[in-house]
């Protein structure tokens, strides 16, 4: 008998409940039960106040956003950098960050970064005011269970559902408290 079982049996005895606990149902939706829906992802991101760009030229999108001092992770595709951009030495002096993504969940409008070379360490995507995130349509999955099959739980995961926002006690929305106030997603086919 495990310590957990011993403690629970003592609690049940003290409460006069000798019957065994009912098993917890584990009939959750499994991965692969839904098809990915890119339009649903776009709708969710826009609903969360992210801006979605359906263009293939990442550098052109980034240039239009005028990112100021841009920081990029070491493995980023250099063709995504706008011409003449000023690269910041670190995220502490950057106005914007440009990263790739690992997976995007259509159902929740969530983008997941895992610290890969094209995504950088966690604080890289949290400190600058503008996050430009590149997501390929083949990275879009339908649900969280589908995303979990593509993720390595030992990596540092950052789950992003829109620009950073929270509400104060009076339910007034405050943006930029826990991360970038502006999220632009470039969706590549």
Rosetta constraint file for C-alpha pairs under 8 A:
AtomPair CA 1 CA 5 HARMONIC 6.11 0.50
AtomPair CA 1 CA 6 HARMONIC 6.50 0.50
AtomPair CA 2 CA 6 HARMONIC 6.21 0.50
AtomPair CA 3 CA 7 HARMONIC 6.15 0.50
AtomPair CA 4 CA 8 HARMONIC 6.14 0.50
AtomPair CA 5 CA 9 HARMONIC 5.99 0.50
AtomPair CA 6 CA 10 HARMONIC 6.28 0.50
AtomPair CA 7 CA 11 HARMONIC 6.27 0.50
AtomPair CA 8 CA 12 HARMONIC 6.12 0.50
AtomPair CA 9 CA 13 HARMONIC 6.05 0.50
AtomPair CA 9 CA 18 HARMONIC 7.90 0.50
AtomPair CA 10 CA 14 HARMONIC 6.09 0.50
AtomPair CA 11 CA 15 HARMONIC 6.20 0.50
AtomPair CA 12 CA 16 HARMONIC 5.94 0.50
AtomPair CA 12 CA 17 HARMONIC 4.71 0.50
AtomPair CA 12 CA 18 HARMONIC 6.06 0.50
AtomPair CA 13 CA 17 HARMONIC 5.74 0.50
AtomPair CA 13 CA 18 HARMONIC 6.10 0.50
AtomPair CA 29 CA 33 HARMONIC 7.10 0.50
AtomPair CA 29 CA 145 HARMONIC 7.56 0.50
AtomPair CA 30 CA 145 HARMONIC 6.07 0.50
AtomPair CA 30 CA 146 HARMONIC 7.64 0.50
AtomPair CA 31 CA 143 HARMONIC 7.39 0.50
AtomPair CA 31 CA 144 HARMONIC 7.97 0.50
AtomPair CA 31 CA 145 HARMONIC 4.81 0.50
AtomPair CA 31 CA 146 HARMONIC 4.45 0.50
AtomPair CA 31 CA 149 HARMONIC 7.37 0.50
AtomPair CA 32 CA 146 HARMONIC 6.21 0.50
AtomPair CA 34 CA 142 HARMONIC 5.83 0.50
AtomPair CA 34 CA 143 HARMONIC 7.44 0.50
AtomPair CA 35 CA 141 HARMONIC 7.35 0.50
AtomPair CA 35 CA 142 HARMONIC 5.68 0.50
AtomPair CA 36 CA 106 HARMONIC 6.57 0.50
AtomPair CA 36 CA 140 HARMONIC 6.17 0.50
AtomPair CA 36 CA 141 HARMONIC 4.64 0.50
AtomPair CA 36 CA 142 HARMONIC 4.00 0.50
AtomPair CA 36 CA 143 HARMONIC 7.79 0.50
AtomPair CA 37 CA 41 HARMONIC 6.60 0.50
AtomPair CA 37 CA 106 HARMONIC 5.97 0.50
AtomPair CA 37 CA 140 HARMONIC 7.53 0.50
AtomPair CA 37 CA 141 HARMONIC 7.39 0.50
AtomPair CA 37 CA 142 HARMONIC 6.23 0.50
AtomPair CA 38 CA 42 HARMONIC 6.35 0.50
AtomPair CA 38 CA 106 HARMONIC 6.37 0.50
AtomPair CA 38 CA 137 HARMONIC 6.89 0.50
AtomPair CA 38 CA 140 HARMONIC 6.60 0.50
AtomPair CA 39 CA 43 HARMONIC 6.16 0.50
AtomPair CA 39 CA 106 HARMONIC 7.90 0.50
AtomPair CA 40 CA 44 HARMONIC 6.14 0.50
AtomPair CA 40 CA 106 HARMONIC 5.47 0.50
AtomPair CA 40 CA 107 HARMONIC 6.65 0.50
AtomPair CA 40 CA 109 HARMONIC 7.72 0.50
AtomPair CA 41 CA 45 HARMONIC 6.12 0.50
AtomPair CA 41 CA 104 HARMONIC 7.73 0.50
AtomPair CA 41 CA 105 HARMONIC 6.78 0.50
AtomPair CA 41 CA 106 HARMONIC 3.92 0.50
AtomPair CA 41 CA 107 HARMONIC 6.57 0.50
AtomPair CA 41 CA 108 HARMONIC 7.38 0.50
AtomPair CA 41 CA 109 HARMONIC 5.03 0.50
AtomPair CA 41 CA 110 HARMONIC 7.93 0.50
AtomPair CA 41 CA 140 HARMONIC 7.87 0.50
AtomPair CA 42 CA 46 HARMONIC 6.11 0.50
AtomPair CA 42 CA 52 HARMONIC 6.73 0.50
AtomPair CA 42 CA 106 HARMONIC 7.73 0.50
AtomPair CA 42 CA 109 HARMONIC 7.36 0.50
AtomPair CA 43 CA 47 HARMONIC 6.04 0.50
AtomPair CA 43 CA 109 HARMONIC 7.80 0.50
AtomPair CA 44 CA 48 HARMONIC 6.26 0.50
AtomPair CA 44 CA 106 HARMONIC 7.38 0.50
AtomPair CA 44 CA 107 HARMONIC 7.60 0.50
AtomPair CA 44 CA 108 HARMONIC 6.67 0.50
AtomPair CA 44 CA 109 HARMONIC 4.67 0.50
AtomPair CA 45 CA 49 HARMONIC 6.50 0.50
AtomPair CA 45 CA 50 HARMONIC 5.28 0.50
AtomPair CA 45 CA 51 HARMONIC 7.29 0.50
AtomPair CA 45 CA 52 HARMONIC 7.32 0.50
AtomPair CA 45 CA 109 HARMONIC 5.21 0.50
AtomPair CA 45 CA 110 HARMONIC 7.66 0.50
AtomPair CA 45 CA 161 HARMONIC 7.09 0.50
AtomPair CA 45 CA 162 HARMONIC 5.99 0.50
AtomPair CA 46 CA 50 HARMONIC 5.05 0.50
AtomPair CA 46 CA 51 HARMONIC 6.07 0.50
AtomPair CA 46 CA 52 HARMONIC 6.96 0.50
AtomPair CA 48 CA 109 HARMONIC 7.99 0.50
AtomPair CA 48 CA 161 HARMONIC 6.91 0.50
AtomPair CA 48 CA 162 HARMONIC 4.96 0.50
AtomPair CA 48 CA 163 HARMONIC 7.21 0.50
AtomPair CA 49 CA 162 HARMONIC 6.18 0.50
AtomPair CA 49 CA 163 HARMONIC 6.77 0.50
AtomPair CA 49 CA 183 HARMONIC 7.93 0.50
AtomPair CA 50 CA 162 HARMONIC 5.24 0.50
AtomPair CA 50 CA 163 HARMONIC 6.15 0.50
AtomPair CA 50 CA 182 HARMONIC 6.91 0.50
AtomPair CA 50 CA 183 HARMONIC 5.05 0.50
AtomPair CA 50 CA 184 HARMONIC 5.80 0.50
AtomPair CA 50 CA 185 HARMONIC 7.17 0.50
AtomPair CA 51 CA 183 HARMONIC 6.37 0.50
AtomPair CA 51 CA 184 HARMONIC 4.71 0.50
AtomPair CA 51 CA 185 HARMONIC 6.16 0.50
AtomPair CA 52 CA 184 HARMONIC 5.82 0.50
AtomPair CA 52 CA 185 HARMONIC 4.78 0.50
AtomPair CA 52 CA 186 HARMONIC 5.97 0.50
AtomPair CA 52 CA 187 HARMONIC 6.97 0.50
AtomPair CA 53 CA 61 HARMONIC 7.56 0.50
AtomPair CA 53 CA 184 HARMONIC 7.31 0.50
AtomPair CA 53 CA 185 HARMONIC 6.07 0.50
AtomPair CA 53 CA 186 HARMONIC 4.73 0.50
AtomPair CA 53 CA 187 HARMONIC 6.03 0.50
AtomPair CA 54 CA 186 HARMONIC 6.18 0.50
AtomPair CA 54 CA 187 HARMONIC 5.20 0.50
AtomPair CA 54 CA 188 HARMONIC 6.68 0.50
AtomPair CA 55 CA 61 HARMONIC 7.69 0.50
AtomPair CA 55 CA 186 HARMONIC 6.78 0.50
AtomPair CA 55 CA 187 HARMONIC 6.80 0.50
AtomPair CA 55 CA 188 HARMONIC 6.60 0.50
AtomPair CA 56 CA 186 HARMONIC 7.95 0.50
AtomPair CA 56 CA 187 HARMONIC 7.68 0.50
AtomPair CA 56 CA 188 HARMONIC 5.59 0.50
AtomPair CA 56 CA 189 HARMONIC 7.33 0.50
AtomPair CA 57 CA 61 HARMONIC 6.60 0.50
AtomPair CA 57 CA 80 HARMONIC 7.38 0.50
AtomPair CA 58 CA 62 HARMONIC 6.14 0.50
AtomPair CA 58 CA 79 HARMONIC 7.96 0.50
AtomPair CA 58 CA 80 HARMONIC 4.99 0.50
AtomPair CA 58 CA 81 HARMONIC 7.44 0.50
AtomPair CA 58 CA 82 HARMONIC 7.96 0.50
AtomPair CA 58 CA 134 HARMONIC 7.73 0.50
AtomPair CA 58 CA 186 HARMONIC 6.77 0.50
AtomPair CA 59 CA 63 HARMONIC 6.03 0.50
AtomPair CA 59 CA 79 HARMONIC 6.82 0.50
AtomPair CA 59 CA 80 HARMONIC 4.44 0.50
AtomPair CA 59 CA 81 HARMONIC 4.96 0.50
AtomPair CA 59 CA 82 HARMONIC 4.32 0.50
AtomPair CA 59 CA 83 HARMONIC 7.48 0.50
AtomPair CA 60 CA 64 HARMONIC 6.30 0.50
AtomPair CA 60 CA 82 HARMONIC 6.33 0.50
AtomPair CA 61 CA 65 HARMONIC 6.48 0.50
AtomPair CA 61 CA 186 HARMONIC 7.80 0.50
AtomPair CA 62 CA 66 HARMONIC 6.66 0.50
AtomPair CA 62 CA 67 HARMONIC 6.80 0.50
AtomPair CA 62 CA 80 HARMONIC 7.87 0.50
AtomPair CA 62 CA 81 HARMONIC 7.20 0.50
AtomPair CA 62 CA 82 HARMONIC 5.99 0.50
AtomPair CA 62 CA 132 HARMONIC 7.41 0.50
AtomPair CA 63 CA 67 HARMONIC 7.13 0.50
AtomPair CA 63 CA 82 HARMONIC 5.12 0.50
AtomPair CA 63 CA 83 HARMONIC 7.49 0.50
AtomPair CA 63 CA 85 HARMONIC 7.90 0.50
AtomPair CA 67 CA 85 HARMONIC 7.99 0.50
AtomPair CA 67 CA 95 HARMONIC 6.41 0.50
AtomPair CA 67 CA 96 HARMONIC 5.50 0.50
AtomPair CA 67 CA 130 HARMONIC 7.41 0.50
AtomPair CA 68 CA 85 HARMONIC 7.36 0.50
AtomPair CA 68 CA 86 HARMONIC 6.64 0.50
AtomPair CA 68 CA 94 HARMONIC 7.74 0.50
AtomPair CA 68 CA 95 HARMONIC 5.80 0.50
AtomPair CA 68 CA 96 HARMONIC 6.94 0.50
AtomPair CA 69 CA 85 HARMONIC 7.36 0.50
AtomPair CA 69 CA 86 HARMONIC 5.12 0.50
AtomPair CA 69 CA 87 HARMONIC 5.43 0.50
AtomPair CA 69 CA 88 HARMONIC 5.12 0.50
AtomPair CA 69 CA 93 HARMONIC 7.45 0.50
AtomPair CA 69 CA 94 HARMONIC 4.99 0.50
AtomPair CA 69 CA 95 HARMONIC 5.17 0.50
AtomPair CA 69 CA 96 HARMONIC 6.41 0.50
AtomPair CA 70 CA 85 HARMONIC 7.15 0.50
AtomPair CA 70 CA 86 HARMONIC 6.18 0.50
AtomPair CA 70 CA 87 HARMONIC 4.80 0.50
AtomPair CA 70 CA 88 HARMONIC 5.35 0.50
AtomPair CA 70 CA 94 HARMONIC 5.54 0.50
AtomPair CA 70 CA 95 HARMONIC 6.06 0.50
AtomPair CA 70 CA 96 HARMONIC 4.83 0.50
AtomPair CA 70 CA 97 HARMONIC 5.48 0.50
AtomPair CA 70 CA 98 HARMONIC 7.22 0.50
AtomPair CA 71 CA 87 HARMONIC 5.61 0.50
AtomPair CA 71 CA 88 HARMONIC 4.98 0.50
AtomPair CA 71 CA 89 HARMONIC 6.79 0.50
AtomPair CA 71 CA 90 HARMONIC 6.21 0.50
AtomPair CA 71 CA 91 HARMONIC 6.11 0.50
AtomPair CA 71 CA 94 HARMONIC 5.79 0.50
AtomPair CA 71 CA 95 HARMONIC 7.87 0.50
AtomPair CA 71 CA 96 HARMONIC 6.30 0.50
AtomPair CA 71 CA 97 HARMONIC 4.87 0.50
AtomPair CA 71 CA 98 HARMONIC 6.69 0.50
AtomPair CA 71 CA 124 HARMONIC 7.84 0.50
AtomPair CA 72 CA 76 HARMONIC 6.56 0.50
AtomPair CA 72 CA 87 HARMONIC 7.68 0.50
AtomPair CA 72 CA 97 HARMONIC 5.75 0.50
AtomPair CA 72 CA 98 HARMONIC 5.37 0.50
AtomPair CA 72 CA 99 HARMONIC 6.52 0.50
AtomPair CA 72 CA 120 HARMONIC 7.69 0.50
AtomPair CA 73 CA 98 HARMONIC 7.70 0.50
AtomPair CA 73 CA 99 HARMONIC 6.79 0.50
AtomPair CA 73 CA 117 HARMONIC 6.28 0.50
AtomPair CA 73 CA 118 HARMONIC 5.54 0.50
AtomPair CA 73 CA 119 HARMONIC 5.78 0.50
AtomPair CA 73 CA 120 HARMONIC 4.66 0.50
AtomPair CA 73 CA 121 HARMONIC 7.87 0.50
AtomPair CA 73 CA 124 HARMONIC 7.76 0.50
AtomPair CA 74 CA 117 HARMONIC 5.90 0.50
AtomPair CA 74 CA 118 HARMONIC 6.44 0.50
AtomPair CA 74 CA 120 HARMONIC 7.12 0.50
AtomPair CA 75 CA 116 HARMONIC 7.92 0.50
AtomPair CA 75 CA 117 HARMONIC 4.40 0.50
AtomPair CA 75 CA 118 HARMONIC 4.15 0.50
AtomPair CA 75 CA 119 HARMONIC 7.47 0.50
AtomPair CA 75 CA 120 HARMONIC 7.90 0.50
AtomPair CA 76 CA 80 HARMONIC 7.81 0.50
AtomPair CA 76 CA 99 HARMONIC 6.74 0.50
AtomPair CA 76 CA 100 HARMONIC 7.17 0.50
AtomPair CA 76 CA 117 HARMONIC 7.05 0.50
AtomPair CA 76 CA 118 HARMONIC 4.35 0.50
AtomPair CA 76 CA 119 HARMONIC 7.31 0.50
AtomPair CA 77 CA 81 HARMONIC 7.82 0.50
AtomPair CA 77 CA 118 HARMONIC 7.43 0.50
AtomPair CA 81 CA 85 HARMONIC 7.06 0.50
AtomPair CA 87 CA 94 HARMONIC 7.99 0.50
AtomPair CA 88 CA 93 HARMONIC 6.20 0.50
AtomPair CA 88 CA 94 HARMONIC 5.30 0.50
AtomPair CA 89 CA 93 HARMONIC 7.09 0.50
AtomPair CA 89 CA 94 HARMONIC 7.66 0.50
AtomPair CA 90 CA 94 HARMONIC 6.43 0.50
AtomPair CA 90 CA 124 HARMONIC 7.91 0.50
AtomPair CA 91 CA 97 HARMONIC 7.68 0.50
AtomPair CA 91 CA 123 HARMONIC 7.45 0.50
AtomPair CA 91 CA 124 HARMONIC 5.41 0.50
AtomPair CA 91 CA 127 HARMONIC 6.17 0.50
AtomPair CA 91 CA 128 HARMONIC 6.28 0.50
AtomPair CA 92 CA 127 HARMONIC 6.77 0.50
AtomPair CA 92 CA 128 HARMONIC 7.41 0.50
AtomPair CA 94 CA 128 HARMONIC 5.68 0.50
AtomPair CA 95 CA 128 HARMONIC 5.08 0.50
AtomPair CA 95 CA 129 HARMONIC 5.78 0.50
AtomPair CA 95 CA 130 HARMONIC 6.52 0.50
AtomPair CA 96 CA 128 HARMONIC 4.91 0.50
AtomPair CA 96 CA 129 HARMONIC 5.87 0.50
AtomPair CA 96 CA 130 HARMONIC 4.47 0.50
AtomPair CA 96 CA 131 HARMONIC 5.76 0.50
AtomPair CA 96 CA 132 HARMONIC 7.46 0.50
AtomPair CA 97 CA 124 HARMONIC 7.10 0.50
AtomPair CA 97 CA 125 HARMONIC 6.37 0.50
AtomPair CA 97 CA 128 HARMONIC 6.22 0.50
AtomPair CA 97 CA 130 HARMONIC 6.35 0.50
AtomPair CA 97 CA 131 HARMONIC 5.00 0.50
AtomPair CA 97 CA 132 HARMONIC 6.08 0.50
AtomPair CA 98 CA 131 HARMONIC 6.09 0.50
AtomPair CA 98 CA 132 HARMONIC 4.72 0.50
AtomPair CA 98 CA 133 HARMONIC 5.85 0.50
AtomPair CA 98 CA 134 HARMONIC 7.74 0.50
AtomPair CA 99 CA 118 HARMONIC 6.07 0.50
AtomPair CA 99 CA 119 HARMONIC 4.90 0.50
AtomPair CA 99 CA 120 HARMONIC 7.50 0.50
AtomPair CA 99 CA 125 HARMONIC 7.69 0.50
AtomPair CA 99 CA 131 HARMONIC 7.67 0.50
AtomPair CA 99 CA 132 HARMONIC 6.42 0.50
AtomPair CA 99 CA 133 HARMONIC 4.98 0.50
AtomPair CA 99 CA 134 HARMONIC 6.25 0.50
AtomPair CA 100 CA 113 HARMONIC 7.69 0.50
AtomPair CA 100 CA 118 HARMONIC 5.59 0.50
AtomPair CA 100 CA 119 HARMONIC 5.34 0.50
AtomPair CA 100 CA 133 HARMONIC 5.49 0.50
AtomPair CA 100 CA 134 HARMONIC 4.65 0.50
AtomPair CA 100 CA 135 HARMONIC 6.28 0.50
AtomPair CA 101 CA 111 HARMONIC 6.84 0.50
AtomPair CA 101 CA 112 HARMONIC 6.14 0.50
AtomPair CA 101 CA 113 HARMONIC 5.05 0.50
AtomPair CA 101 CA 114 HARMONIC 7.63 0.50
AtomPair CA 101 CA 118 HARMONIC 7.80 0.50
AtomPair CA 101 CA 119 HARMONIC 6.42 0.50
AtomPair CA 101 CA 133 HARMONIC 6.73 0.50
AtomPair CA 101 CA 134 HARMONIC 6.27 0.50
AtomPair CA 101 CA 135 HARMONIC 5.68 0.50
AtomPair CA 102 CA 111 HARMONIC 7.68 0.50
AtomPair CA 102 CA 112 HARMONIC 5.76 0.50
AtomPair CA 102 CA 113 HARMONIC 5.33 0.50
AtomPair CA 102 CA 114 HARMONIC 6.38 0.50
AtomPair CA 102 CA 135 HARMONIC 7.89 0.50
AtomPair CA 102 CA 139 HARMONIC 6.80 0.50
AtomPair CA 102 CA 151 HARMONIC 7.85 0.50
AtomPair CA 103 CA 111 HARMONIC 6.01 0.50
AtomPair CA 103 CA 112 HARMONIC 5.38 0.50
AtomPair CA 103 CA 113 HARMONIC 7.27 0.50
AtomPair CA 103 CA 135 HARMONIC 7.57 0.50
AtomPair CA 103 CA 139 HARMONIC 4.85 0.50
AtomPair CA 103 CA 140 HARMONIC 5.95 0.50
AtomPair CA 103 CA 141 HARMONIC 7.18 0.50
AtomPair CA 103 CA 147 HARMONIC 6.48 0.50
AtomPair CA 103 CA 150 HARMONIC 7.43 0.50
AtomPair CA 104 CA 109 HARMONIC 7.11 0.50
AtomPair CA 104 CA 110 HARMONIC 5.58 0.50
AtomPair CA 104 CA 111 HARMONIC 4.27 0.50
AtomPair CA 104 CA 112 HARMONIC 6.06 0.50
AtomPair CA 104 CA 135 HARMONIC 7.34 0.50
AtomPair CA 104 CA 139 HARMONIC 6.05 0.50
AtomPair CA 104 CA 140 HARMONIC 4.69 0.50
AtomPair CA 104 CA 141 HARMONIC 6.15 0.50
AtomPair CA 104 CA 147 HARMONIC 7.35 0.50
AtomPair CA 105 CA 109 HARMONIC 5.58 0.50
AtomPair CA 105 CA 110 HARMONIC 5.08 0.50
AtomPair CA 105 CA 111 HARMONIC 6.36 0.50
AtomPair CA 105 CA 140 HARMONIC 5.89 0.50
AtomPair CA 105 CA 141 HARMONIC 5.15 0.50
AtomPair CA 105 CA 142 HARMONIC 5.71 0.50
AtomPair CA 105 CA 143 HARMONIC 5.53 0.50
AtomPair CA 105 CA 144 HARMONIC 6.27 0.50
AtomPair CA 105 CA 147 HARMONIC 6.57 0.50
AtomPair CA 106 CA 110 HARMONIC 7.05 0.50
AtomPair CA 106 CA 140 HARMONIC 6.47 0.50
AtomPair CA 106 CA 141 HARMONIC 6.07 0.50
AtomPair CA 106 CA 142 HARMONIC 5.09 0.50
AtomPair CA 106 CA 143 HARMONIC 6.46 0.50
AtomPair CA 107 CA 142 HARMONIC 5.79 0.50
AtomPair CA 107 CA 143 HARMONIC 5.46 0.50
AtomPair CA 107 CA 144 HARMONIC 7.79 0.50
AtomPair CA 108 CA 143 HARMONIC 7.29 0.50
AtomPair CA 108 CA 144 HARMONIC 7.80 0.50
AtomPair CA 108 CA 161 HARMONIC 7.55 0.50
AtomPair CA 109 CA 161 HARMONIC 5.81 0.50
AtomPair CA 109 CA 162 HARMONIC 7.66 0.50
AtomPair CA 110 CA 159 HARMONIC 6.39 0.50
AtomPair CA 110 CA 160 HARMONIC 5.35 0.50
AtomPair CA 110 CA 161 HARMONIC 4.44 0.50
AtomPair CA 110 CA 162 HARMONIC 7.45 0.50
AtomPair CA 111 CA 159 HARMONIC 5.82 0.50
AtomPair CA 111 CA 160 HARMONIC 5.03 0.50
AtomPair CA 111 CA 161 HARMONIC 6.40 0.50
AtomPair CA 112 CA 157 HARMONIC 6.62 0.50
AtomPair CA 112 CA 158 HARMONIC 5.57 0.50
AtomPair CA 112 CA 159 HARMONIC 4.58 0.50
AtomPair CA 112 CA 160 HARMONIC 6.15 0.50
AtomPair CA 113 CA 119 HARMONIC 6.34 0.50
AtomPair CA 113 CA 157 HARMONIC 5.70 0.50
AtomPair CA 113 CA 158 HARMONIC 5.09 0.50
AtomPair CA 113 CA 159 HARMONIC 6.61 0.50
AtomPair CA 114 CA 119 HARMONIC 7.02 0.50
AtomPair CA 114 CA 151 HARMONIC 7.75 0.50
AtomPair CA 114 CA 155 HARMONIC 5.84 0.50
AtomPair CA 114 CA 156 HARMONIC 5.46 0.50
AtomPair CA 114 CA 157 HARMONIC 4.53 0.50
AtomPair CA 114 CA 158 HARMONIC 6.38 0.50
AtomPair CA 115 CA 119 HARMONIC 5.27 0.50
AtomPair CA 115 CA 120 HARMONIC 4.88 0.50
AtomPair CA 115 CA 121 HARMONIC 5.00 0.50
AtomPair CA 115 CA 122 HARMONIC 6.48 0.50
AtomPair CA 115 CA 155 HARMONIC 6.89 0.50
AtomPair CA 115 CA 156 HARMONIC 6.02 0.50
AtomPair CA 115 CA 157 HARMONIC 6.96 0.50
AtomPair CA 116 CA 120 HARMONIC 5.92 0.50
AtomPair CA 116 CA 121 HARMONIC 7.82 0.50
AtomPair CA 120 CA 124 HARMONIC 6.28 0.50
AtomPair CA 120 CA 125 HARMONIC 7.81 0.50
AtomPair CA 121 CA 125 HARMONIC 7.65 0.50
AtomPair CA 121 CA 156 HARMONIC 7.98 0.50
AtomPair CA 122 CA 126 HARMONIC 6.85 0.50
AtomPair CA 122 CA 156 HARMONIC 7.14 0.50
AtomPair CA 122 CA 157 HARMONIC 7.80 0.50
AtomPair CA 122 CA 158 HARMONIC 6.69 0.50
AtomPair CA 123 CA 127 HARMONIC 6.03 0.50
AtomPair CA 124 CA 128 HARMONIC 7.43 0.50
AtomPair CA 125 CA 131 HARMONIC 6.56 0.50
AtomPair CA 125 CA 179 HARMONIC 7.42 0.50
AtomPair CA 125 CA 180 HARMONIC 7.60 0.50
AtomPair CA 126 CA 178 HARMONIC 7.02 0.50
AtomPair CA 126 CA 179 HARMONIC 4.29 0.50
AtomPair CA 126 CA 180 HARMONIC 5.95 0.50
AtomPair CA 127 CA 179 HARMONIC 5.84 0.50
AtomPair CA 127 CA 180 HARMONIC 6.53 0.50
AtomPair CA 128 CA 179 HARMONIC 7.42 0.50
AtomPair CA 128 CA 180 HARMONIC 5.86 0.50
AtomPair CA 129 CA 176 HARMONIC 7.23 0.50
AtomPair CA 129 CA 179 HARMONIC 7.20 0.50
AtomPair CA 129 CA 180 HARMONIC 4.25 0.50
AtomPair CA 129 CA 181 HARMONIC 5.51 0.50
AtomPair CA 129 CA 182 HARMONIC 6.30 0.50
AtomPair CA 130 CA 180 HARMONIC 5.35 0.50
AtomPair CA 130 CA 181 HARMONIC 6.44 0.50
AtomPair CA 130 CA 182 HARMONIC 4.78 0.50
AtomPair CA 130 CA 183 HARMONIC 6.02 0.50
AtomPair CA 130 CA 184 HARMONIC 7.68 0.50
AtomPair CA 131 CA 180 HARMONIC 6.19 0.50
AtomPair CA 131 CA 182 HARMONIC 6.26 0.50
AtomPair CA 131 CA 183 HARMONIC 4.94 0.50
AtomPair CA 131 CA 184 HARMONIC 6.22 0.50
AtomPair CA 132 CA 183 HARMONIC 6.09 0.50
AtomPair CA 132 CA 184 HARMONIC 4.81 0.50
AtomPair CA 132 CA 185 HARMONIC 5.84 0.50
AtomPair CA 132 CA 186 HARMONIC 7.23 0.50
AtomPair CA 133 CA 183 HARMONIC 7.48 0.50
AtomPair CA 133 CA 184 HARMONIC 6.28 0.50
AtomPair CA 133 CA 185 HARMONIC 4.87 0.50
AtomPair CA 133 CA 186 HARMONIC 6.15 0.50
AtomPair CA 134 CA 185 HARMONIC 5.81 0.50
AtomPair CA 134 CA 186 HARMONIC 4.74 0.50
AtomPair CA 134 CA 187 HARMONIC 6.12 0.50
AtomPair CA 134 CA 188 HARMONIC 7.19 0.50
AtomPair CA 135 CA 139 HARMONIC 6.71 0.50
AtomPair CA 135 CA 140 HARMONIC 7.91 0.50
AtomPair CA 135 CA 185 HARMONIC 6.94 0.50
AtomPair CA 135 CA 186 HARMONIC 6.13 0.50
AtomPair CA 135 CA 187 HARMONIC 5.03 0.50
AtomPair CA 135 CA 188 HARMONIC 6.11 0.50
AtomPair CA 136 CA 140 HARMONIC 7.27 0.50
AtomPair CA 136 CA 187 HARMONIC 5.71 0.50
AtomPair CA 136 CA 188 HARMONIC 4.56 0.50
AtomPair CA 136 CA 189 HARMONIC 5.91 0.50
AtomPair CA 137 CA 187 HARMONIC 6.56 0.50
AtomPair CA 137 CA 188 HARMONIC 5.97 0.50
AtomPair CA 137 CA 189 HARMONIC 5.25 0.50
AtomPair CA 138 CA 189 HARMONIC 7.61 0.50
AtomPair CA 141 CA 146 HARMONIC 6.00 0.50
AtomPair CA 141 CA 147 HARMONIC 6.26 0.50
AtomPair CA 142 CA 146 HARMONIC 6.50 0.50
AtomPair CA 142 CA 147 HARMONIC 7.94 0.50
AtomPair CA 143 CA 147 HARMONIC 6.44 0.50
AtomPair CA 144 CA 148 HARMONIC 6.18 0.50
AtomPair CA 145 CA 149 HARMONIC 6.65 0.50
AtomPair CA 146 CA 150 HARMONIC 7.09 0.50
AtomPair CA 147 CA 151 HARMONIC 6.50 0.50
AtomPair CA 148 CA 152 HARMONIC 7.88 0.50
AtomPair CA 153 CA 157 HARMONIC 7.67 0.50
AtomPair CA 162 CA 183 HARMONIC 6.30 0.50
AtomPair CA 163 CA 175 HARMONIC 7.37 0.50
AtomPair CA 163 CA 176 HARMONIC 7.29 0.50
AtomPair CA 163 CA 179 HARMONIC 7.23 0.50
AtomPair CA 163 CA 180 HARMONIC 5.84 0.50
AtomPair CA 163 CA 181 HARMONIC 5.17 0.50
AtomPair CA 163 CA 182 HARMONIC 5.31 0.50
AtomPair CA 163 CA 183 HARMONIC 5.06 0.50
AtomPair CA 164 CA 175 HARMONIC 5.60 0.50
AtomPair CA 164 CA 176 HARMONIC 4.98 0.50
AtomPair CA 164 CA 177 HARMONIC 6.43 0.50
AtomPair CA 164 CA 178 HARMONIC 5.65 0.50
AtomPair CA 164 CA 179 HARMONIC 4.95 0.50
AtomPair CA 164 CA 180 HARMONIC 5.53 0.50
AtomPair CA 164 CA 181 HARMONIC 5.47 0.50
AtomPair CA 164 CA 182 HARMONIC 7.70 0.50
AtomPair CA 165 CA 173 HARMONIC 6.63 0.50
AtomPair CA 165 CA 174 HARMONIC 5.56 0.50
AtomPair CA 165 CA 175 HARMONIC 4.22 0.50
AtomPair CA 165 CA 176 HARMONIC 5.95 0.50
AtomPair CA 165 CA 177 HARMONIC 6.55 0.50
AtomPair CA 165 CA 178 HARMONIC 7.18 0.50
AtomPair CA 165 CA 181 HARMONIC 7.41 0.50
AtomPair CA 166 CA 173 HARMONIC 5.75 0.50
AtomPair CA 166 CA 174 HARMONIC 5.34 0.50
AtomPair CA 166 CA 175 HARMONIC 6.44 0.50
AtomPair CA 166 CA 177 HARMONIC 7.23 0.50
AtomPair CA 167 CA 171 HARMONIC 4.90 0.50
AtomPair CA 167 CA 172 HARMONIC 5.15 0.50
AtomPair CA 167 CA 173 HARMONIC 4.43 0.50
AtomPair CA 167 CA 174 HARMONIC 5.65 0.50
AtomPair CA 168 CA 172 HARMONIC 5.50 0.50
AtomPair CA 168 CA 173 HARMONIC 6.78 0.50
AtomPair CA 168 CA 174 HARMONIC 7.16 0.50
AtomPair CA 175 CA 181 HARMONIC 5.44 0.50
AtomPair CA 176 CA 180 HARMONIC 5.21 0.50
AtomPair CA 176 CA 181 HARMONIC 4.20 0.50
AtomPair CA 176 CA 182 HARMONIC 7.97 0.50
AtomPair CA 177 CA 181 HARMONIC 7.91 0.50
